[in-house]
Amino acid sequence: MKRNSSSGNRRRGNGSARDRERKNGRKSRSRGQGPAILSLGLSLAGFDLKRQKCSEKKRLRRFRSHYGVGPDAIAALLSDLKRLQPEKTHNVSSLFMTILWLKLYETEEVMAGRWGFGEEYCRNTVKEYISRIQELKAYKISFEGLNPNCTFLPVDCMHVRTQEFRCSPSSKWYSHKFNGPGVSFEVVADPMEGKIRWINGPEPASIHDLTFLRGGKKGQTKEWKRSSLYFHLPKSARLIGDSAYEGQPDKVSTTKDAHKPATKKLFARMKSMQETCFKRFKDFRVLRESFRHGKSTEDKLAKIKSSFEAVAVLLQYDFENGARLFEV
């Protein structure tokens, strides 16, 4: 399912040649800021200019170890923040502080020592910039512009650990994946563009993947949430899922014994791509360690949703700036 870039661009129909030229112009300008972003990010992480005199590979490895994405991705993000949120003043150091928190998930006390500010300032800054990054979700993650030749899209759910929901204790939060409380997020990847096309959640970890996709239980069609993936999947596309999705053959294809070897291999690569995508999410400790924020159940769910969507936006920028998921 290799992409023919020339024919794909002609068929995509997602804007005029002038629109694409402007978009490419923005990309080239943001990439031109990459070296400056790389140097600044390393300085803020504790590597002075003397310690930055090493190989490019080592500098990038150090940068990604602290921020989870590459400098070109952050340069593109900063450019879009300024363009799409012109009413706000965007501080580059505050943006780095937020991304580093998502990657390393440090406590307020550790952040206060690292950045030289009080705990309250660090807390409010991270909260504000996570919200700003999250606002770009609608702009960056959607089915808009999906290549007409892309007929299959892998789907799966990812569980995120949380501390106990003390305000609403229930077995519904139990995750069989790590035998503890958690929530589930639904993710759809694009095997041709190598990026994310859909995210949804959170839902209690015990929810069945198929119930998540439908937005409700089988036989209760009228009560299904209209915000669910079932009602937003483009008509030209089908989902590829594991055996948990066998009950919805009108939307999801699963591997069957009767399939040809080539089909089984294609589906397996798509599922592998999805797991690679989840691994990139879990590289951010805020989604790998037990999520500790939120006073009430609603507050906890809102905070983990904003963190997950902020990470998804960061990854999308990284996928579009040199670190894309592999093609299927």
C-alpha positions in Angstrom: 0.0 0.0 0.0 2.8 2.4 -0.9 1.8 5.9 -1.8 2.3 7.5 -5.1 3.0 11.0 -4.0 2.5 12.7 -7.3 -0.9 11.1 -8.0 -1.9 11.4 -4.4 -1.4 15.1 -4.4 -3.5 15.5 -7.5 -6.3 13.4 -6.1 -6.4 14.6 -2.6 -8.4 17.7 -3.4 -7.7 19.4 0.0 -7.0 22.9 -1.3 -5.7 24.9 -4.2 -2.1 25.0 -5.4 -1.8 28.4 -3.8 -3.0 27.0 -0.4 -0.5 24.2 -0.6 2.3 26.7 -1.5 1.5 28.8 1.6 1.4 25.7 3.8 4.8 24.5 2.4 6.1 28.0 2.9 5.2 27.9 6.6 6.8 24.5 7.0 10.1 25.7 5.4 10.2 28.8 7.7 9.5 26.8 10.8 12.2 24.3 9.8 14.6 27.2 9.4 14.1 27.9 13.1 15.0 24.4 14.1 18.7 24.9 14.9 17.8 27.9 17.2 15.1 25.9 18.9 17.5 23.0 19.3 20.2 25.2 21.0 17.7 26.9 23.2 16.0 23.7 24.3 19.3 22.1 25.2 20.3 25.2 27.2 17.1 25.2 29.2 17.6 21.5 29.8 21.0 22.2 31.4 23.4 21.8 28.4 25.4 25.1 28.0 26.9 26.1 24.7 30.2 24.4 25.6 28.4 21.1 26.2 26.5 21.4 23.0 29.7 21.1 21.0 29.1 17.5 20.1 27.7 15.5 17.2 24.3 16.5 15.8 23.0 13.0 16.5 23.9 13.3 20.2 22.4 16.8 20.4 19.1 15.5 18.9 19.1 12.5 21.2 19.5 14.7 24.2 16.8 17.0 23.0 14.3 14.2 22.4 15.1 12.7 25.8 13.9 15.9 27.5 11.0 17.0 25.1 9.8 13.8 23.3 9.8 15.5 19.9 12.3 17.1 17.6 13.2 20.8 17.4 11.5 21.2 14.0 8.2 20.0 15.5 8.4 22.6 18.3 9.4 25.3 15.8 6.3 24.5 13.7 4.1 24.4 16.9 5.4 27.8 18.0 4.7 29.2 14.6 1.2 27.9 14.6 0.5 29.1 18.1 1.5 32.7 17.1 -0.5 32.5 13.9 -3.7 30.9 15.3 -3.7 32.5 18.7 -2.5 36.0 17.9 -4.3 37.5 20.9 -2.0 35.7 23.3 1.7 36.4 24.1 3.7 33.1 23.7 6.8 32.7 25.8 9.2 30.2 24.4 10.6 29.2 27.7 7.1 28.6 29.1 6.4 26.4 26.1 9.5 24.4 26.8 8.7 24.1 30.5 5.3 22.6 29.5 6.6 20.1 27.0 9.3 19.0 29.4 6.7 18.4 32.1 4.6 16.3 29.7 7.8 14.3 28.8 9.3 13.9 32.3 6.2 14.4 34.5 8.2 16.1 37.3 6.6 17.3 40.5 6.1 21.0 41.2 9.0 21.0 43.7 11.4 19.5 41.2 10.2 22.0 38.5 10.7 24.9 40.9 14.3 23.9 41.4 15.0 23.3 37.7 13.4 26.5 36.4 14.0 28.9 39.2 10.4 29.8 39.8 7.9 29.1 42.6 5.7 26.1 42.5 2.5 28.1 41.9 4.0 29.8 38.9 5.2 26.5 37.4 1.8 24.9 38.0 -0.2 27.8 36.4 2.2 28.1 33.4 2.0 24.4 32.6 -1.8 24.4 32.9 -2.1 27.4 30.6 0.3 26.1 27.9 -1.3 22.7 27.9 -4.6 24.4 27.2 -3.0 26.3 24.3 -1.5 23.2 22.7 -4.8 21.3 23.2 -6.7 24.0 21.3 -4.8 23.0 18.2 -6.3 19.5 18.2 -9.2 20.5 15.9 -6.7 22.1 13.5 -4.2 19.2 13.5 -6.1 16.0 14.0 -9.1 15.2 11.7 -10.1 13.1 8.8 -10.0 16.3 6.6 -7.6 15.8 3.6 -7.6 12.0 3.9 -6.2 10.6 0.7 -9.0 8.9 -1.3 -6.7 6.0 -1.9 -6.4 5.4 1.8 -9.2 2.8 2.3 -8.0 1.2 5.5 -7.3 2.9 8.8 -6.0 1.0 12.0 -8.0 1.6 15.2 -7.4 0.5 18.8 -7.7 1.8 22.3 -4.9 2.8 24.7 -5.1 2.6 28.5 -3.6 5.2 30.7 -2.8 4.6 34.3 -4.4 6.8 37.0 -4.5 7.0 40.7 -7.7 5.7 42.4 -10.9 7.6 41.7 -11.7 8.2 45.4 -14.8 10.3 44.7 -16.4 7.6 42.5 -14.8 4.3 43.3 -16.0 1.6 40.9 -14.7 -1.5 39.1 -15.4 0.3 35.8 -12.1 2.0 36.1 -10.2 -1.3 36.3 -7.8 -2.0 33.4 -6.9 -5.6 32.6 -3.8 -4.3 30.9 -2.0 -3.3 34.1 -4.4 -4.6 36.8 -5.2 -1.2 38.3 -7.3 2.0 37.7 -7.1 3.7 34.4 -8.9 5.3 31.5 -9.1 4.4 27.8 -8.5 6.5 24.7 -9.4 5.6 21.1 -6.9 6.4 18.4 -7.0 6.0 14.6 -3.8 6.3 12.5 -3.3 7.0 8.8 -1.1 4.3 7.2 -0.4 6.5 4.1 0.4 9.8 5.7 2.0 8.3 8.8 0.1 10.4 11.3 -3.0 10.5 13.6 -6.4 11.0 12.2 -8.7 10.6 15.3 -8.5 10.6 19.1 -11.4 10.2 21.5 -11.8 9.8 25.2 -11.3 9.3 28.1 -13.7 6.5 29.0 -13.4 4.1 31.9 -10.8 1.5 31.2 -13.2 -1.4 31.5 -15.3 -0.2 28.5 -15.2 -2.6 25.5 -13.4 -1.3 22.4 -16.5 -1.9 20.3 -18.8 0.0 22.8 -16.3 2.8 22.7 -16.4 2.9 18.8 -20.2 2.8 18.7 -20.7 5.3 21.6 -23.1 2.9 23.3 -24.1 -0.7 23.8 -25.3 -3.1 21.1 -29.0 -3.0 20.5 -29.3 0.6 21.8 -28.6 2.4 18.6 -30.8 5.4 19.3 -28.7 6.1 22.5 -25.3 5.9 20.7 -23.3 9.1 21.1 -23.2 11.1 17.9 -19.7 12.2 18.9 -18.4 8.6 18.5 -16.1 7.3 15.8 -19.0 5.3 14.3 -20.7 8.5 13.1 -17.5 10.3 12.0 -15.6 7.7 10.0 -15.5 8.8 6.3 -17.7 6.6 4.0 -14.7 5.9 1.8 -12.7 4.3 4.6 -12.8 1.1 6.7 -11.2 0.5 10.0 -8.7 -2.4 10.7 -8.9 -3.8 14.2 -8.2 -6.8 16.4 -10.7 -9.5 17.4 -12.4 -7.1 19.8 -14.0 -5.3 16.8 -15.6 -8.4 15.2 -19.1 -7.4 16.1 -19.2 -4.4 13.7 -18.4 -5.7 10.2 -20.0 -2.7 8.5 -17.2 -0.5 9.9 -14.3 -2.7 10.9 -12.4 -5.5 9.2 -10.6 -8.0 11.3 -8.1 -10.7 10.3 -9.8 -14.0 9.2 -8.5 -17.4 8.5 -9.9 -17.2 5.0 -7.9 -14.1 4.1 -5.0 -14.3 1.7 -1.5 -14.2 3.1 -1.0 -10.7 1.5 -4.1 -9.4 3.3 -3.1 -10.9 6.6 0.4 -9.3 6.2 -1.2 -5.9 5.4 -3.5 -6.0 8.4 -0.6 -7.1 10.7 1.5 -4.2 9.5 -1.3 -1.8 10.2 -1.7 -3.1 13.8 2.0 -2.9 14.3 1.9 0.7 13.1 -0.8 1.4 15.7 1.3 -0.2 18.5 4.3 2.0 17.4 2.0 5.0 17.7 1.0 4.0 21.2 4.6 3.6 22.1 5.3 7.2 21.0 2.4 8.3 23.3 3.8 6.3 26.2 7.3 7.9 25.7 5.7 10.8 27.6 5.7 9.9 31.3 2.5 11.8 31.9 0.8 9.0 30.0 3.0 6.2 31.2 3.1 6.8 35.0 0.0 6.9 37.2 -1.8 10.2 36.5 -1.9 12.0 39.9 -3.9 15.2 39.2 -7.5 16.2 39.8 -9.5 16.8 42.9 -12.9 15.4 41.7 -13.6 12.7 39.2 -14.7 15.3 36.6 -11.5 17.4 37.3 -9.3 14.3 37.0 -10.9 13.3 33.6 -10.6 16.8 32.3 -7.0 17.1 33.2 -6.0 13.7 31.7 -7.9 14.6 28.6 -6.1 17.9 28.1 -2.7 16.2 28.7 -3.5 13.3 26.3 -4.7 15.7 23.6 -1.7 18.0 24.1 0.7 15.0 23.6 -1.3 13.9 20.5 -0.8 17.4 19.0 2.9 17.4 19.8 3.3 14.0 18.2 1.3 15.1 15.1 3.8 18.0 14.6 6.7 15.5 15.0 5.1 13.1 12.5 4.8 16.0 10.0 8.4 17.2 10.6 10.7 14.3 10.0 9.7 11.6 12.5 6.6 10.1 10.8 5.2 6.7 11.5 6.2 4.1 8.9 4.2 3.6 5.7 2.2 0.5 5.3 
